[in-house]
Amino acid sequence: SDHKRLKETQAINKSLSSLGDVFTSLANGSKHIPFRNSKLTYLLQDCLSGDGKALMFVNLSPTIESSNESLCSLRFAQRVNAV
């Protein structure tokens, strides 16, 4: 159903936003890293802190209809790459 899909999309976007916040905090050397803002970042806490390394893949679509979403994905990847 569309309502279910919308809720899932919102949850994914919230998790990715929280992950971006963690990467930004790590890059800035912040004293507080917001690992507890989502289940995703909480589970990845050990991997993302200390000497852990992360590899990220970005999936892009070559269609015009998906250009906005692809651009958002590239911006997120650029933000993560800055860490």
N, C-alpha and C positions, 0 to 999 in steps of 0.2 A: 504494500500500500504506500501511497505517497507520503502519508503522515509518518510512517515508520522510517522511510528513506530520509525524510527531512530531519528527524531526530538523530539518526545515525550520522548524517552529514554534519550536523551541529556539534555532536560529540567529537567527531574526528577533527573538526576545525578548532575546537577548544583545546584538544590535546596537542595539536600542532602549534597553536599559539603559545601554550605553556612550554613546549619544547623550545620554541624560539626565545622565550623569556629566559630560560635556563642558559641557552647558548650566549645570549647577550650578557647575562650576569657573569658567566665564566670569562667572557672576553674582556669585560670591564674590571675583572678582579674584585668583584663585589664581596663583601663579607657574608651576606646572606644570599644563598642560591635557592630559588623557589622550587625545590624538587617536589614538594607536597601539593603543588597546585593541580596535579592531575595524576591519574593512575599510571599513565605512560612514563612521566618523568620520575615518579616515585620508584617504579620498577627498574628504570635505567640509571638510577642514582649511582650505583657502584661502578657502572661502565663509563659514566660521563665525568665522574670526579677523579681526582688523583691523576694517575698516569694512564688512565683508560683512553682508548681511541675509539672513534665512531666513524663509520662509513655510511654515507647517505647516497641513495640513488634517487634521481628525479625522473619521473615519467612524464613525457610531453606528448601532446597530440599534434600532428601536422595540419589538422583541419582549422579552417577559419572560425568555425563555431566554438572551438575550444581555445582560441587564442588568449582570451582573458584569463582563463584558468591556468594555461601554460605559463603566461607571464607572471602570475602570482606564484606559481611553483618555482620559477627561476629566481624571483626576488627572495623567496624563502631560502633557497639554496645559497644565494649570495650572502644572505644574513648569517647563515650557518658557517659558510666558508670563512667568514671574518674571524672566527674563533681561533 
